[in-house]
Amino acid sequence: MDLQASIDIGTNTVLLLIGRVNNDKVEVVHEEQRVPRLGRGVDGDKKLSQAGMIRVIESLIEYKSIIRNRYPCVSRVTVTATSAVRDATNKNEFLKKVKHQTGWEIRVLSGTDEAEWTYAGALSVLGHIQTDGRLVLDIGGGSTEIAFGKHLQLMDSHSFNMGCVRFTERYLKHDPPTDKEISECMNQINDILASRQINYNANFTAIGVAGTLTSLAYMDLNLKKYDPARINGHILTRGKIQKYIQILSEMTHSQMIKEYPEVMEGRADIFIAGILILDGFMGYYNQEKIIVSTGGIRHGALQKG
């Protein structure tokens, strides 16, 4: 099996995965995360900042060095970008800068592609699931994808124009947010979810990917060090999710970082928006529990890229 690499340029993070594909499963060999927040301000002015582009390119150059020096047998590198780049009026400038400084061509995923690759990636690291149906939630910085499928076959999906960076900038302007801000954010989340019903079979398992879910699992497991093996497959209940909303919404960003430095550094200021979106999803689809997957777009890229 060839060793491959994929890089997911998101609104908040840039993620590197090195691994192998074995049938429909991904064997993870190495992972890295950086938090350059490329999408800061994109919701308001529709442009990627020069500082954000520089931070991302620095991360990509670092990743290229890791691949070249530590994994020279990597046969293919797939680099993808999602909501922040998709929405930016100066995305072509960014794509050219990355090409010039790294040699990599970025594939800007559509919302449909993003949902499809996330669906495949989420399942690629999970074990057996009892139900035929899977409803996969991916809370990103700029967009949120929901995808329904049976086994490995995607049946329906949609990319919603809400995410933890976008909705923090729109609604949660205080630290900590006010009750009014939280209420307005929750109302908008419910309205957006209701704007596009996902066609699904009643018998399904809810699966969640990305930083909001994995960070919440880390906290729920009371881990001291990030451990993908323990986080992957962890079940979060809606009751626990609502408890964390109550506790964390009363903490400042610095208090959250002090309490959970491993997962809140670079995420604390946008985390409340993420768990509000998660709770809105749980309520709209009448779910009492959700399985956390450490898979995602980068895993799907190894399979489909």
C-alpha positions in Angstrom: 0.0 0.0 0.0 1.4 3.4 -1.0 1.9 6.1 1.6 -0.1 9.2 0.8 -0.5 12.7 2.3 -3.4 15.0 2.4 -3.6 18.6 3.7 -6.9 20.2 4.6 -6.9 24.0 4.6 -9.9 25.0 6.7 -11.3 28.3 8.0 -9.5 27.9 11.3 -7.0 25.0 11.0 -4.6 23.5 8.5 -4.4 19.7 9.0 -1.8 17.2 7.7 -2.5 13.5 7.4 0.0 10.9 6.2 -1.5 7.4 5.9 -2.5 4.4 3.8 -5.8 3.3 2.4 -6.7 -0.4 2.9 -10.1 -1.1 1.2 -12.4 1.5 2.8 -10.3 2.1 5.9 -7.5 4.6 6.5 -4.4 3.6 8.5 -3.1 6.8 10.1 0.7 7.1 10.1 1.2 10.7 11.1 -0.9 13.8 11.8 -0.2 17.5 12.4 -2.3 20.5 13.2 -1.7 24.2 12.9 -4.2 27.0 13.7 -3.5 29.9 11.3 -7.2 31.0 11.1 -7.2 31.8 7.4 -10.9 32.7 7.5 -10.7 35.5 10.1 -12.9 38.3 8.8 -13.9 36.6 5.6 -17.6 36.5 6.6 -17.6 40.3 6.8 -15.3 41.6 4.0 -15.2 38.5 1.8 -11.4 38.7 1.5 -8.5 36.6 2.9 -6.1 38.8 4.8 -2.5 39.0 3.8 -1.5 37.9 7.3 -3.8 34.9 7.2 -2.4 33.8 3.8 1.2 34.1 5.1 0.4 32.0 8.2 -1.1 29.3 6.1 1.8 29.2 3.6 4.2 29.0 6.6 2.3 25.9 7.8 2.4 24.4 4.3 6.1 24.9 4.0 6.6 23.3 7.3 4.4 20.3 6.2 6.3 20.0 3.0 9.5 19.7 5.0 8.0 17.0 7.2 6.9 15.0 4.2 10.2 15.4 2.4 12.5 14.7 5.4 10.5 12.1 7.3 8.3 10.4 4.8 10.1 10.6 1.4 8.2 7.6 0.1 4.9 9.5 0.0 3.5 8.9 -3.5 0.9 11.7 -3.6 0.0 14.9 -1.8 -3.6 16.2 -2.1 -4.2 19.7 -0.8 -7.7 20.9 -0.3 -9.4 24.1 0.8 -12.9 24.7 1.9 -15.3 27.5 3.0 -12.9 30.4 3.7 -11.2 30.1 0.3 -14.4 29.2 -1.5 -16.1 32.4 -0.3 -13.1 34.8 -0.7 -13.0 37.3 -3.6 -9.2 37.1 -3.6 -9.0 33.3 -3.6 -7.1 33.2 -6.9 -4.4 35.4 -5.4 -4.1 32.9 -2.5 -4.0 29.9 -4.9 -1.2 31.5 -6.9 0.8 32.3 -3.8 0.6 28.7 -2.5 1.6 27.4 -6.0 4.5 29.7 -6.2 5.9 29.1 -2.7 5.1 25.4 -2.3 4.6 24.0 -5.8 1.2 22.6 -4.7 -2.0 23.0 -6.5 -4.9 23.5 -4.2 -8.2 21.8 -4.9 -11.0 24.1 -3.7 -13.9 21.8 -2.7 -17.5 22.6 -3.4 -19.9 22.2 -0.5 -21.1 19.0 -2.1 -17.5 17.6 -2.4 -16.8 18.7 1.1 -19.8 16.7 2.5 -18.9 13.6 0.3 -15.3 13.5 1.3 -16.1 14.1 5.0 -18.7 11.3 4.9 -16.1 8.9 3.6 -13.4 10.1 5.9 -15.6 9.9 9.0 -16.4 6.3 8.4 -12.8 5.3 7.3 -11.6 5.3 10.9 -14.6 3.9 12.7 -15.4 0.3 13.4 -18.7 -1.5 12.9 -21.9 0.6 13.2 -25.1 -1.3 13.9 -27.6 0.8 11.9 -27.6 0.9 8.1 -27.9 4.7 8.1 -25.3 7.2 9.0 -25.9 11.0 9.5 -22.5 12.7 9.5 -22.1 16.2 10.9 -19.0 18.3 10.1 -18.8 21.7 12.0 -16.2 23.8 10.2 -15.1 27.3 10.7 -17.1 28.8 7.9 -19.6 26.1 6.9 -21.3 23.0 8.4 -21.9 19.9 6.3 -24.5 17.3 7.0 -24.5 14.1 5.0 -26.7 11.0 5.1 -25.8 7.7 3.6 -26.3 3.9 4.0 -23.1 2.1 4.7 -20.6 3.7 2.4 -23.0 5.1 -0.1 -23.8 8.8 0.2 -27.6 9.5 -0.3 -28.0 13.2 0.4 -26.0 16.1 1.8 -25.9 19.8 2.1 -23.4 22.5 3.1 -24.9 25.1 5.4 -23.4 28.6 5.5 -22.7 28.6 9.2 -19.6 27.7 11.1 -17.9 28.4 14.4 -15.7 31.3 13.1 -18.5 32.8 11.0 -21.1 32.7 13.8 -18.7 33.9 16.5 -18.0 36.9 14.3 -21.6 37.5 13.6 -23.3 36.9 17.0 -20.9 36.1 19.9 -19.1 39.4 20.3 -18.5 39.5 24.0 -16.2 37.4 26.2 -18.0 35.6 27.6 -21.0 35.9 25.3 -24.2 37.5 26.7 -27.4 35.5 27.1 -29.0 37.6 24.3 -26.1 36.8 21.9 -26.4 33.0 22.6 -30.1 33.1 22.1 -29.8 35.0 18.8 -27.1 32.5 17.6 -29.2 29.5 18.6 -32.3 30.9 16.7 -30.2 31.5 13.6 -28.8 27.9 13.8 -32.3 26.5 14.0 -33.5 28.6 11.1 -30.6 27.5 8.9 -31.0 23.8 9.7 -34.7 24.1 8.9 -33.9 25.8 5.5 -32.8 22.5 4.0 -34.1 19.1 5.2 -31.7 16.2 4.7 -33.5 13.2 3.3 -32.7 10.4 5.7 -33.8 6.9 6.8 -35.3 7.0 10.3 -32.9 4.3 11.4 -29.5 6.0 11.5 -26.5 6.7 13.7 -25.3 10.3 14.2 -21.6 10.8 13.7 -19.7 14.0 14.3 -16.2 15.1 13.0 -13.9 18.1 13.4 -12.5 20.1 16.2 -15.7 20.9 18.1 -16.5 17.3 18.5 -13.0 16.0 19.2 -12.3 18.7 21.7 -15.5 18.0 23.5 -14.7 14.3 23.6 -11.3 15.2 25.0 -12.9 17.2 27.8 -15.6 14.6 28.4 -12.9 11.8 28.8 -10.9 14.1 31.1 -7.8 13.5 29.1 -4.5 15.2 29.9 -3.0 14.6 26.4 -4.8 14.4 23.1 -5.3 10.7 22.3 -7.0 10.0 18.9 -7.4 6.3 19.8 -9.6 7.1 22.8 -11.4 10.0 21.3 -12.4 8.1 18.1 -15.7 6.3 18.7 -16.4 8.2 22.0 -20.2 8.8 22.5 -21.4 12.3 23.5 -24.9 12.6 24.9 -27.0 15.7 24.4 -27.3 16.1 28.1 -23.5 16.4 28.4 -23.3 18.8 25.4 -25.9 21.1 27.1 -24.0 20.9 30.4 -20.8 22.0 28.6 -22.7 24.9 27.0 -23.9 26.0 30.4 -20.4 25.8 32.0 -18.3 27.1 29.1 -20.6 30.0 28.2 -19.9 31.5 31.6 -16.1 31.3 31.2 -13.8 33.8 29.4 -11.6 32.6 26.6 -8.5 32.8 28.8 -10.2 30.7 31.5 -11.1 28.0 28.9 -7.5 27.9 27.7 -6.2 27.6 31.2 -8.6 24.8 32.0 -8.1 22.9 28.7 -4.9 24.2 27.1 -4.4 21.1 24.9 -7.6 21.7 22.9 -8.6 25.3 23.6 -5.4 27.1 22.4 -6.5 28.6 19.1 -10.1 27.5 19.5 -11.4 28.9 22.8 -12.9 32.1 21.3 -14.9 30.1 18.7 -15.8 27.0 20.7 -19.2 28.2 22.1 -20.5 28.7 18.5 -19.4 25.2 17.6 -21.2 23.5 20.5 -24.3 25.6 19.9 -24.3 24.3 16.3 -23.8 20.8 17.6 -26.7 21.1 20.1 -28.9 22.6 17.4 -28.2 19.6 15.2 -29.0 17.2 18.0 -32.3 18.9 18.6 -33.3 19.3 15.0 -32.7 15.6 14.2 -34.0 14.4 17.6 -30.7 12.7 18.7 -29.7 11.9 22.2 -26.2 10.8 21.4 -23.5 11.2 18.7 -20.4 9.2 17.9 -17.2 11.2 17.6 -15.0 10.3 14.6 -11.4 11.6 14.2 -11.8 11.2 10.5 -12.6 14.0 8.1 -11.9 15.6 4.8 -8.2 14.7 4.8 -9.1 11.0 5.3 -11.6 11.2 2.5 -8.9 12.9 0.3 -6.7 9.8 0.6 -9.6 7.7 -0.7 -11.0 10.1 -3.3 -8.3 12.6 -4.2 
